[in-house]
Amino acid sequence: MKVLIAKPGLDGHDRGAKVVVQALRDAGLEVVYTGLKRTPEEIVAEAVQEDVDVVGLSILSGAHVPLSRRVLEGLRAEGADDVRVVVGGIIPPRDVEALRALGVSRVFPMGTPLPDIVKAFQGELDAGRT
Amino acid sequence: MKDLKTHAGFPIKPIYGPEDLAGRDVERDLGRPGEYPFTRGIHKHMYRDRLWTMRQYIGFGTPAETNTRFKYLMAHGQDALNVAFDLPTQLGLDSDDPRADGEVGRVGMAIDTLADMEEAFAGIPLDRVSVSLTINGMAAPITAMYFAVADKQGTPRDRVVTTPQNDILKEFVARGTWVYPVDPSLRLVGDLIEYSARHYPRSNPVSVCGYHIREAGCTTAQEMAYGLAIAAAYIDMMIRRGMDVDDFAPRVSFNFTAWGKIFEEVAKFRAGRRLYARMLRERFGAKNSKSWMFRALIGGGGSAFVPQEPENNIVRGAYIALAAALSGAQTMALPTYDEAYTIPSAKAQLIALRTMQICAEEAGAADTVDPLAGSYYVETLTNQMEDAIQAELAAVDRMGGIVDAIKSGAIQAEVARQAYRFEQALASGEVPKVGVNCHVAEGAAEADPEVELYTFDPKVAATQLSKLARVRRERDDAAARAALRRLSDEARGSTNLMPAIVDAVKVYATLGEINRAMKDVFGEHKEPVQW
């Protein structure tokens, strides 16, 4: 499995994203990290170019709904519907369903244990898909 | 018996005694409170003369909404402000920039022009309130707006007390609100320090932050070491620009966290104070004793807070307040218990303020100076921390110094490595977290925490956009353009850019326009990702 961990929008908090990158690599996954402040369009282009299976968006600014929507729409427009999108960060409980309804496969709110995230990537991602 | 370690990695013994301090020159290491090397605190009587300043971090939505919250907290005894700006403002984007879509007014208040700053501080007497501005990449233009508002209120320049964060080096390591490459970014930091020293003698033009680097994952010793190294880089730059160290160093301040193990935190600050004092006196030749003082805002530490059983975060906040008080903080700010979820509610802000007041008034933490002095454990930890901080400073030197280590991404990679190690220690239970990896309540993970969630109002962006359009329409456009052209021209040279920025702000050039005028000359930073 190949994963793109991405920081969309203007949020500069990358501790979580970098921790997840290291954990997934230790678990044997191939992981690309975008760095900070990417636009949804740049993330879609990189996901397509790198031919990844999953895009993981890390968002702590509160702008997770509009940013996730733009990434999902961009992937569809590129015919990359098969790329799954997961979201982590400061996600209030009431927004988890909103993100799932947009087509986000899994949401990892603040406080999700790291081993749970790794396990989800290791083949269990589909289990949580609606 | 279970092995225990500090966050810096020192083994903790069950008992400490006089043998742990054998061979140390206590008189030299400690000195007296208010005297070099300030191990015991920078003032002789500390809180008996003046309690720490209480300065909660606030800002959201429009300047008008933020103004209302400022006044609410001031009415409840908060004596200073600490302003949060939204991300477009922090990055120099106007609210109508496509990249600002969805982020206007979200994590702080939106500022596009001087008109917004005037509204944010309407009815707040700037000659009597000290105001911290949490702004870095855009510190020069935002502080210029603050100075302009103070001028308009008729505040004498020597009565303006403001602390723009203006610490760009830590933004490259953690937090990420950089815009320009490292060198022109440093020039702007220096321009603001120099301009403030000349014209606003009571303003504190840089607040050096170990805090955000620690929040990003580094150890306690690294937090202090990186903070000291960054301070040294700024001081060295100002001396090379031709300033006398004593002309600006008395106004350099610090922003550090105190979450974690209480005694280790206290030791970190005691060791940091004496290392800073020695650095300023011995390495930089400062003669004014105020230049030797490590003045600090201590607090923060939202990374210690968890969404599980969120009310427990109130208790965590109380221990942070205690650690900050025992550490000799000049200013304190606490995270709110709902921070892991949402923009703080007014109730959560008030609880944080009350926590500090209870710590000061009821718990006795402010009754006497440096109450842990003489404790075998704390004195031993202070010595160990001093050694560990020096070892980390030597490691920075081996990376080519802090500026090169930031340009190459070496520091960022080390911080990320430490963050991962900490996360593994949490997962294994080596670092305990109540309600997370120990004492976990049945069904707690599924419980919907009863936290009042901030509802983001989409009207905020619309209000901000129409106000920006109106300011653009009503201003003297030719004057704004001329001021921006002058700024670009001066950016190509090497003069201090603050006068040009102040003039541009006063004719209502927007933050985005001012940023662009400089970005056209400076270019943009490319993040070194060492992965």
Interface residues (C-beta under 8 A of the other chain):
Chain A: G9 L10 D11 G12 H13 D14 R15 K18 V19 V21 Q22 A23 Y33 G35 L36 K37 T39 S61 G62 A63 P66 L67 I90 P92 P93 R94 P109 M110 G111 P113 L114 P115
Chain B: L87 P88 Q90 L91 L93 R99 A100 D101 G102 E103 R106 V107 E171 A174 R175 G176 T177 E215 A216 G217 S303 V306 P307 Q308 A340 Y341 T342 I343 A416 R417 A419 Y420 E423 Q424 L426 A427 V436 D448 P449 L453 F456 E527 V529 W531
